[in-house]
Amino acid sequence: MNNKVALILGVTGQDGAHIAKHLLKQGCKVYGGFRRGSASKTWRLDHLEITKNVNLINVNVDEPFHLIEIFRHIKPDYIFHLAGESFVADSFSHPLTTLQVNTTGTLNILEAIRLEIPTARIFFASSSEIFGNIKSGDLLDEKSEYLPLNPYAISKMTAQNLIRMYRERYGIFACTGILFNHEGPLRTRSFVTRKITYNIARLAIHGGEPIELGDFDSARDWGSAEDYTLAMTKVLSLDHAQDFVFATGQLTTVRTFLKIAAESAGFNPSFHGQGLEEVCVDVTSGMQLARVSEQYFRPYDTTARVGNAAQLKQAINWSGSRPVEQMIKEMITVDIERWNKGITNV
């Protein structure tokens, strides 16, 4: 990718920031698209110390002619489409907005590519939510059936089908990454993984109230955002475009995640009680670290899904994600550093 031009739509998000750093290391000139009102949310780029190296531009995927003008001006060789609505729960409250932004926005991008820069290569970030509920233990891959159960999943599935159509009908080099959960220090606290590491760090330094969580037995296929995004950049260097599952093949429960995070911060966690009465306590100090709260149970949650990334590993010679234990320790380390520096607003 040396001396190429890349445009990252959604550059201020977790994945966008990581991709920007990967591409800069690979010699790319990087443009970062963001929505108006999010210009102050460059804390991830600041954390990676690359803000001054990314050419930030305001991009609205809802405006097709605006996209054409941008593509005509910067002529990107690579486009990473990470922008859009990303919260499942919110998609039930705002289904039309979710569908318009995620589906129509993707269509606008593809049309602008077709009309203005047909040789550009695009990576689209889809989601494992498209699979919906599955049998426990089933490994999901590129051939698995799509059974979306929420507006967000439907919007991603539809956008993914558009990607495939433009690839087959117009010959555009368009890849989709069907992304299982991936985490790291750049996650927002609205995700349970970062909620845990942020608050465990708080408890280690300042003490205070325990973390309130939903079902301790809820499980996800959690991988590393830094590793997944590096793989995303490699996908666009393949000879042929295709779709890939990004996953670890391993489920980790909230209970296990919490235990590893607490141990990484120097606690000795132990679980007591059952159901809504269950708590996690530090054996050494007696401090209550976390407790179950019914308000955090998800009324629209799907079954635990685990993915098979064999096709991706073979295509780009990818070694996969770092172990979840390593990822959690890295998140705890960064959050403790932030608390020690008084950085508590990210």
Sine and cosine of phi, psi and omega as CSV:
sin_phi,cos_phi,sin_psi,cos_psi,sin_omega,cos_omega
0.00,0.00,0.14,0.99,-0.03,-1.00
-0.87,0.50,0.73,-0.69,0.02,-1.00
0.92,0.39,0.27,0.96,0.08,-1.00
-1.00,-0.08,0.27,-0.96,0.02,-1.00
-0.94,-0.33,0.77,-0.63,0.00,-1.00
-0.84,-0.55,0.60,-0.80,0.10,-0.99
-0.87,-0.49,0.84,-0.54,0.02,-1.00
-0.95,-0.31,0.93,-0.37,0.05,-1.00
-1.00,0.05,0.91,-0.42,-0.13,-0.99
0.99,-0.12,0.61,0.79,-0.12,-0.99
-0.94,0.35,-0.38,0.93,-0.04,-1.00
-1.00,0.09,-0.05,1.00,0.06,-1.00
-0.99,0.11,0.07,-1.00,-0.02,-1.00
-0.83,0.56,-0.81,0.58,-0.06,-1.00
-0.93,0.37,-0.64,0.77,-0.01,-1.00
-0.87,0.49,-0.67,0.74,0.00,-1.00
-0.91,0.42,-0.69,0.72,0.02,-1.00
-0.89,0.45,-0.69,0.73,0.00,-1.00
-0.88,0.48,-0.66,0.75,0.02,-1.00
-0.84,0.54,-0.70,0.71,-0.01,-1.00
-0.92,0.40,-0.68,0.73,0.03,-1.00
-0.86,0.51,-0.72,0.69,-0.07,-1.00
-0.92,0.38,-0.62,0.78,0.04,-1.00
-0.88,0.47,-0.63,0.77,0.05,-1.00
-0.91,0.42,-0.49,0.87,-0.02,-1.00
-1.00,0.05,0.06,1.00,0.08,-1.00
1.00,0.00,0.28,0.96,0.00,-1.00
-0.99,0.13,0.50,-0.87,0.27,-0.96
-1.00,0.03,0.84,-0.54,-0.17,-0.98
-0.93,-0.38,0.82,-0.57,0.19,-0.98
-0.97,-0.24,0.67,-0.74,-0.01,-1.00
-0.88,-0.48,0.90,-0.44,0.02,-1.00
-1.00,0.02,0.69,-0.72,0.04,-1.00
-0.61,-0.79,0.38,-0.92,0.02,-1.00
-0.99,0.14,0.58,-0.81,0.05,-1.00
-0.82,0.57,0.68,-0.73,-0.04,-1.00
0.99,-0.17,-0.22,0.98,0.00,-1.00
-0.95,-0.32,0.17,0.99,-0.04,-1.00
-0.88,0.48,-0.48,0.88,-0.01,-1.00
-0.99,0.15,-0.09,1.00,-0.06,-1.00
-1.00,-0.08,0.68,0.73,-0.01,-1.00
-1.00,-0.05,0.32,0.95,-0.09,-1.00
-0.88,0.47,-0.48,0.88,0.02,-1.00
-0.94,0.33,-0.69,0.73,0.06,-1.00
-0.90,0.43,-0.61,0.79,0.05,-1.00
-0.89,0.46,-0.69,0.73,-0.01,-1.00
-0.87,0.50,-0.63,0.77,0.00,-1.00
-0.99,0.11,-0.07,1.00,0.04,-1.00
0.87,0.49,0.69,0.72,-0.01,-1.00
-0.79,-0.62,0.09,1.00,-0.10,-0.99
-0.81,0.58,-0.69,0.72,-0.05,-1.00
-0.95,0.32,-0.24,0.97,-0.02,-1.00
-1.00,-0.10,-0.12,0.99,0.00,-1.00
-0.97,-0.25,0.78,-0.63,0.04,-1.00
-0.99,0.11,0.99,-0.17,-0.08,-1.00
-0.99,0.16,0.76,-0.65,0.04,-1.00
-0.69,-0.72,0.58,-0.81,0.04,-1.00
-0.98,0.21,0.81,-0.58,-0.03,-1.00
-0.75,-0.66,0.75,-0.66,0.06,-1.00
-0.88,-0.47,0.95,-0.31,-0.06,-1.00
-0.94,0.33,-0.18,0.98,0.04,-1.00
-0.98,0.19,-0.19,0.98,-0.07,-1.00
-0.94,-0.35,0.99,-0.16,-0.08,-1.00
-0.88,0.47,-0.65,0.76,-0.02,-1.00
-0.94,0.34,-0.54,0.84,0.09,-1.00
-0.88,0.47,-0.68,0.73,0.03,-1.00
-0.90,0.44,-0.67,0.74,0.01,-1.00
-0.87,0.49,-0.68,0.73,0.01,-1.00
-0.89,0.46,-0.68,0.74,0.00,-1.00
-0.91,0.42,-0.72,0.70,0.00,-1.00
-0.89,0.45,-0.62,0.78,0.01,-1.00
-0.91,0.41,-0.56,0.83,-0.06,-1.00
-0.97,0.22,-0.74,0.67,-0.11,-0.99
-0.99,-0.14,-0.28,0.96,0.04,-1.00
0.73,0.69,0.89,0.45,-0.03,-1.00
-0.93,0.36,0.62,-0.78,0.13,-0.99
-0.99,0.14,-0.52,0.85,-0.03,-1.00
-0.76,-0.65,0.65,-0.76,0.07,-1.00
-0.80,-0.60,0.78,-0.63,0.09,-1.00
-0.93,-0.37,0.94,-0.34,-0.07,-1.00
-1.00,-0.08,0.99,-0.12,-0.02,-1.00
-0.90,-0.44,-0.01,1.00,-0.10,-1.00
-0.98,0.21,0.41,-0.91,0.09,-1.00
0.68,-0.73,0.00,-1.00,0.07,-1.00
-0.98,0.21,0.68,-0.73,-0.17,-0.99
-0.75,-0.66,0.10,1.00,-0.04,-1.00
-0.94,-0.33,0.84,-0.54,-0.04,-1.00
-0.87,0.49,-0.75,0.66,-0.05,-1.00
-0.86,0.51,-0.67,0.74,-0.01,-1.00
-0.91,0.41,-0.46,0.89,-0.05,-1.00
-0.92,0.39,-0.41,0.91,0.08,-1.00
-0.96,0.28,-0.55,0.84,0.01,-1.00
-0.98,0.18,-0.50,0.86,-0.05,-1.00
-0.75,-0.66,0.89,0.46,-0.08,-1.00
-0.90,0.43,-0.64,0.77,-0.03,-1.00
-0.91,0.42,-0.72,0.70,0.02,-1.00
-0.87,0.50,-0.68,0.73,0.00,-1.00
-0.87,0.49,-0.72,0.70,-0.01,-1.00
-0.92,0.40,-0.66,0.75,-0.04,-1.00
-0.91,0.41,-0.74,0.67,-0.07,-1.00
-0.93,0.37,-0.74,0.67,-0.11,-0.99
-0.98,0.21,-0.55,0.84,-0.05,-1.00
-0.99,-0.11,-0.83,0.55,0.00,-1.00
-0.90,0.43,-0.59,0.80,0.04,-1.00
-0.87,0.49,-0.66,0.75,0.04,-1.00
-0.91,0.41,-0.66,0.75,0.05,-1.00
-0.87,0.49,-0.67,0.74,0.02,-1.00
-0.88,0.48,-0.66,0.75,0.01,-1.00
-0.90,0.43,-0.71,0.70,-0.02,-1.00
-0.90,0.43,-0.65,0.76,0.03,-1.00
-0.91,0.41,-0.65,0.76,0.02,-1.00
-0.90,0.43,-0.62,0.79,0.07,-1.00
-0.90,0.44,-0.74,0.67,-0.03,-1.00
-0.85,0.53,-0.65,0.76,-0.09,-1.00
-0.99,0.12,-0.54,0.84,-0.18,-0.98
-0.92,-0.40,-0.64,0.77,-0.08,-1.00
-0.67,-0.74,0.91,0.41,-0.12,-0.99
-0.90,0.44,-0.27,0.96,0.02,-1.00
-1.00,-0.03,-0.06,1.00,0.02,-1.00
-0.92,0.39,0.42,-0.91,0.02,-1.00
-0.93,-0.37,0.72,-0.70,-0.07,-1.00
-0.84,-0.55,0.66,-0.75,0.13,-0.99
-0.92,-0.39,0.79,-0.61,0.01,-1.00
-0.93,-0.37,0.76,-0.65,0.00,-1.00
-1.00,-0.01,0.96,-0.30,0.11,-0.99
-0.99,-0.13,-0.23,-0.97,-0.12,-0.99
-0.60,-0.80,0.51,-0.86,0.08,-1.00
-0.91,0.40,-0.18,0.98,0.06,-1.00
-0.87,0.50,-0.37,0.93,-0.02,-1.00
-0.90,0.43,-0.35,0.94,-0.03,-1.00
-0.98,0.18,-0.38,0.93,0.00,-1.00
0.91,0.41,-0.51,-0.86,0.03,-1.00
-0.98,0.21,0.70,-0.72,-0.01,-1.00
-0.71,-0.71,0.21,-0.98,0.08,-1.00
-0.92,0.39,0.69,-0.72,-0.02,-1.00
-0.83,0.55,0.77,-0.63,0.04,-1.00
1.00,-0.06,-0.20,0.98,0.01,-1.00
-0.92,0.40,0.73,-0.68,0.10,-1.00
-1.00,0.05,0.82,-0.57,-0.07,-1.00
-0.99,-0.15,0.71,-0.70,0.03,-1.00
-0.71,-0.71,-0.23,-0.97,-0.10,-0.99
-0.91,0.42,-0.33,0.95,-0.04,-1.00
-0.99,-0.16,-0.02,1.00,-0.02,-1.00
-0.93,0.36,0.45,-0.89,-0.05,-1.00
-0.96,0.28,0.61,-0.79,0.06,-1.00
-1.00,-0.06,0.81,-0.59,0.03,-1.00
-0.68,-0.73,0.91,0.42,-0.08,-1.00
-0.89,0.46,0.64,-0.77,-0.09,-1.00
-0.85,-0.52,0.19,0.98,0.04,-1.00
-0.50,-0.87,0.33,-0.94,-0.05,-1.00
-0.84,0.53,-0.59,0.81,0.03,-1.00
-0.88,0.48,-0.74,0.67,-0.01,-1.00
-0.90,0.44,-0.63,0.77,0.03,-1.00
-0.89,0.45,-0.66,0.75,0.00,-1.00
-0.91,0.42,-0.63,0.78,0.01,-1.00
-0.93,0.36,-0.66,0.75,0.02,-1.00
-0.89,0.45,-0.68,0.73,0.00,-1.00
-0.90,0.43,-0.70,0.71,0.03,-1.00
-0.89,0.46,-0.62,0.78,0.02,-1.00
-0.90,0.44,-0.62,0.78,0.06,-1.00
-0.92,0.40,-0.56,0.83,0.08,-1.00
-0.90,0.43,-0.67,0.74,0.05,-1.00
-0.83,0.55,-0.72,0.69,-0.01,-1.00
-0.91,0.43,-0.66,0.75,-0.01,-1.00
-0.89,0.46,-0.71,0.71,0.00,-1.00
-0.93,0.37,-0.50,0.86,0.06,-1.00
-0.93,0.37,-0.70,0.71,-0.07,-1.00
-0.99,0.15,-0.59,0.81,-0.07,-1.00
-0.99,0.11,-0.63,0.78,-0.11,-0.99
-0.92,-0.40,-0.05,1.00,0.04,-1.00
0.96,0.27,0.30,0.95,0.02,-1.00
-0.96,0.28,0.67,-0.74,0.04,-1.00
-0.98,0.22,1.00,-0.06,-0.09,-1.00
-0.80,-0.60,0.87,-0.49,0.00,-1.00
-0.92,-0.40,0.51,-0.86,0.10,-0.99
-0.87,-0.48,0.68,-0.73,0.16,-0.99
-0.96,-0.29,0.89,-0.45,0.06,-1.00
-1.00,0.04,0.99,-0.15,-0.24,-0.97
-1.00,-0.05,0.85,-0.52,0.21,-0.98
-0.99,0.14,0.18,-0.98,-0.11,-0.99
-0.82,0.57,0.72,-0.70,0.03,-1.00
-0.64,-0.77,0.70,-0.71,-0.25,-0.97
-0.77,-0.64,0.08,-1.00,0.04,-1.00
0.26,-0.96,-0.03,-1.00,-0.03,-1.00
-0.89,0.45,-0.25,0.97,-0.03,-1.00
-1.00,-0.07,0.08,1.00,0.08,-1.00
-0.92,0.40,0.46,-0.89,0.15,-0.99
-0.99,0.11,0.31,-0.95,-0.03,-1.00
-0.97,0.25,-0.03,1.00,0.07,-1.00
-0.97,0.24,-0.22,0.98,0.08,-1.00
-1.00,-0.10,0.64,-0.77,-0.15,-0.99
-0.88,0.48,-0.54,0.84,-0.02,-1.00
-0.89,0.46,-0.76,0.64,-0.01,-1.00
-0.96,0.29,-0.53,0.85,0.09,-1.00
-0.84,0.54,-0.66,0.75,0.00,-1.00
-0.93,0.37,-0.78,0.62,-0.09,-1.00
-0.92,0.38,-0.61,0.79,0.04,-1.00
-0.87,0.50,-0.73,0.68,-0.09,-1.00
-0.98,0.18,-0.51,0.86,0.12,-0.99
-0.89,0.45,-0.66,0.75,0.07,-1.00
-0.88,0.47,-0.67,0.75,0.05,-1.00
-0.86,0.50,-0.72,0.69,-0.01,-1.00
-0.90,0.43,-0.59,0.81,0.00,-1.00
-0.92,0.39,-0.54,0.84,-0.09,-1.00
-0.99,-0.13,-0.68,0.73,-0.12,-0.99
-0.89,-0.46,-0.23,0.97,-0.11,-0.99
0.96,0.29,-0.43,-0.90,0.03,-1.00
0.93,-0.36,-0.32,-0.95,-0.07,-1.00
-0.95,0.31,0.53,-0.85,0.02,-1.00
-0.94,0.34,0.26,-0.97,0.06,-1.00
-0.97,0.23,0.68,-0.73,0.10,-0.99
-0.98,-0.19,0.84,-0.54,-0.07,-1.00
-0.78,-0.62,0.21,-0.98,0.09,-1.00
-0.99,0.10,-0.65,-0.76,-0.07,-1.00
-0.91,0.41,0.89,-0.46,0.03,-1.00
-0.89,0.46,-0.40,0.92,-0.05,-1.00
-1.00,-0.02,-0.02,1.00,0.09,-1.00
-0.88,0.47,0.65,-0.76,-0.11,-0.99
-0.74,-0.67,0.49,-0.87,0.04,-1.00
-0.62,-0.78,0.35,-0.94,0.14,-0.99
-1.00,0.01,1.00,-0.03,-0.10,-1.00
-0.99,-0.14,0.85,-0.53,0.07,-1.00
-0.88,-0.47,-0.08,-1.00,-0.05,-1.00
-1.00,-0.07,0.82,-0.57,0.02,-1.00
-0.88,0.47,-0.60,0.80,0.00,-1.00
-0.90,0.44,-0.65,0.76,0.00,-1.00
-0.96,0.28,-0.64,0.76,0.00,-1.00
-0.90,0.45,-0.68,0.73,-0.06,-1.00
-0.93,0.36,-0.53,0.85,0.10,-1.00
-0.90,0.45,-0.65,0.76,0.05,-1.00
-0.89,0.46,-0.58,0.81,0.03,-1.00
-0.87,0.50,-0.66,0.76,-0.01,-1.00
-0.92,0.39,-0.55,0.83,-0.02,-1.00
-0.96,0.29,-0.50,0.87,-0.01,-1.00
-0.86,0.51,-0.59,0.81,-0.04,-1.00
-0.97,0.22,-0.02,1.00,0.07,-1.00
-0.98,-0.19,0.09,1.00,0.01,-1.00
-0.96,0.29,0.27,-0.96,0.04,-1.00
-0.96,0.28,-0.52,0.85,-0.04,-1.00
-0.74,-0.68,0.63,-0.78,0.01,-1.00
-0.98,0.18,0.62,-0.79,0.07,-1.00
-0.34,-0.94,0.02,-1.00,-0.02,-1.00
-0.97,-0.23,0.56,-0.83,-0.06,-1.00
-0.68,-0.73,0.60,-0.80,0.18,-0.98
-1.00,0.05,0.73,-0.68,0.09,-1.00
-0.94,-0.35,0.93,-0.38,-0.09,-1.00
-0.33,-0.94,0.16,-0.99,0.03,-1.00
-0.97,-0.25,-0.37,0.93,-0.09,-1.00
0.99,0.17,0.22,0.98,-0.07,-1.00
-0.69,-0.73,0.72,-0.69,0.08,-1.00
-1.00,-0.04,0.64,-0.77,0.09,-1.00
-0.79,-0.61,0.77,-0.64,0.00,-1.00
-0.99,0.14,0.34,-0.94,0.11,-0.99
-0.85,0.52,-0.63,0.78,0.02,-1.00
-0.85,0.53,-0.73,0.68,0.01,-1.00
-0.92,0.40,-0.67,0.74,0.02,-1.00
-0.86,0.51,-0.72,0.69,0.00,-1.00
-0.88,0.47,-0.69,0.73,-0.01,-1.00
-0.88,0.48,-0.73,0.69,0.00,-1.00
-0.90,0.43,-0.66,0.75,0.01,-1.00
-0.89,0.46,-0.70,0.72,-0.01,-1.00
-0.90,0.43,-0.69,0.73,0.02,-1.00
-0.90,0.44,-0.60,0.80,0.00,-1.00
-0.92,0.39,-0.41,0.91,0.02,-1.00
-1.00,-0.06,0.07,1.00,0.06,-1.00
0.99,-0.13,0.08,1.00,0.03,-1.00
-1.00,0.08,0.25,-0.97,0.09,-1.00
-0.86,-0.51,0.99,0.14,-0.17,-0.99
-0.97,0.24,0.57,-0.82,0.07,-1.00
-0.59,-0.81,0.62,-0.78,-0.06,-1.00
-0.97,-0.24,0.68,-0.74,-0.03,-1.00
-0.68,-0.73,0.54,-0.84,0.04,-1.00
1.00,0.03,0.03,-1.00,-0.02,-1.00
-0.69,-0.73,0.43,-0.90,0.08,-1.00
0.83,0.55,-0.74,-0.67,-0.04,-1.00
-0.94,0.34,-0.19,0.98,-0.01,-1.00
-0.99,-0.10,0.00,1.00,-0.08,-1.00
-0.96,0.28,0.65,-0.76,0.03,-1.00
-0.71,-0.71,0.38,-0.92,0.12,-0.99
-0.92,-0.39,0.83,-0.56,-0.10,-0.99
-0.83,-0.56,0.61,-0.79,0.14,-0.99
-0.98,0.18,0.90,-0.43,-0.08,-1.00
-0.87,0.49,-0.62,0.79,-0.10,-1.00
-0.92,0.39,-0.73,0.68,-0.10,-1.00
-0.98,-0.20,-0.31,0.95,-0.09,-1.00
0.99,0.12,0.02,1.00,-0.02,-1.00
-0.93,0.37,0.71,-0.70,0.09,-1.00
-0.99,0.15,0.86,-0.52,-0.07,-1.00
-1.00,-0.03,-0.63,0.77,-0.06,-1.00
-0.42,-0.91,0.44,-0.90,0.07,-1.00
-0.58,-0.82,0.38,-0.92,0.01,-1.00
-0.98,0.18,0.70,-0.72,0.06,-1.00
-0.76,-0.65,0.79,-0.61,-0.06,-1.00
-0.88,0.47,-0.45,0.89,-0.04,-1.00
-0.92,0.40,-0.29,0.96,-0.01,-1.00
-0.98,-0.18,0.11,0.99,0.14,-0.99
-0.96,0.29,0.68,-0.74,-0.09,-1.00
-1.00,-0.03,0.90,-0.44,-0.02,-1.00
-0.93,0.37,-0.37,0.93,-0.06,-1.00
-0.91,-0.42,0.40,0.92,-0.07,-1.00
-0.93,0.36,0.54,-0.84,0.05,-1.00
-0.98,-0.22,0.18,-0.98,-0.01,-1.00
-0.92,0.39,0.37,-0.93,0.01,-1.00
-0.89,0.45,0.76,-0.65,-0.03,-1.00
-0.91,-0.42,0.62,-0.79,0.04,-1.00
-0.76,-0.65,0.68,-0.73,-0.14,-0.99
-0.94,-0.35,0.32,-0.95,0.02,-1.00
-0.89,-0.46,0.94,-0.34,-0.05,-1.00
-0.99,-0.14,0.42,0.91,-0.06,-1.00
-0.85,0.52,-0.65,0.76,-0.03,-1.00
-0.90,0.43,-0.65,0.76,0.03,-1.00
-0.92,0.40,-0.69,0.72,-0.01,-1.00
-0.87,0.50,-0.65,0.76,-0.02,-1.00
-0.95,0.32,-0.65,0.76,-0.10,-1.00
-0.91,0.41,-0.65,0.76,-0.09,-1.00
-0.89,-0.46,0.19,0.98,-0.03,-1.00
0.82,0.57,0.76,0.66,-0.06,-1.00
-1.00,-0.01,0.72,-0.70,-0.01,-1.00
-0.99,0.11,-0.12,0.99,0.02,-1.00
1.00,-0.09,-0.08,-1.00,-0.02,-1.00
-0.98,0.20,0.50,-0.87,0.14,-0.99
-0.88,0.47,0.38,-0.92,-0.01,-1.00
-0.85,0.53,0.56,-0.83,-0.04,-1.00
-0.87,0.49,-0.54,0.84,0.02,-1.00
-0.88,0.48,-0.67,0.75,0.02,-1.00
-0.91,0.41,-0.68,0.74,-0.01,-1.00
-0.88,0.48,-0.69,0.72,-0.01,-1.00
-0.90,0.43,-0.69,0.73,0.02,-1.00
-0.88,0.48,-0.62,0.79,0.04,-1.00
-0.91,0.41,-0.65,0.76,0.02,-1.00
-0.90,0.44,-0.69,0.72,0.02,-1.00
-0.88,0.47,-0.70,0.71,-0.01,-1.00
-0.84,0.54,-0.73,0.69,-0.01,-1.00
-0.92,0.39,-0.67,0.75,-0.02,-1.00
-0.92,0.38,-0.58,0.82,0.09,-1.00
-0.91,0.42,-0.67,0.75,0.05,-1.00
-0.88,0.48,-0.66,0.75,0.02,-1.00
-0.89,0.45,-0.71,0.71,0.02,-1.00
-0.89,0.46,-0.64,0.77,0.01,-1.00
-0.91,0.41,-0.46,0.89,0.03,-1.00
-1.00,-0.04,-0.01,1.00,0.00,-1.00
0.99,0.17,0.28,0.96,0.02,-1.00
-1.00,-0.03,0.98,-0.18,-0.09,-1.00
-0.83,-0.56,0.17,0.99,-0.09,-1.00
-0.95,-0.30,0.21,0.98,0.02,-1.00
-0.83,-0.55,0.00,0.00,0.00,0.00
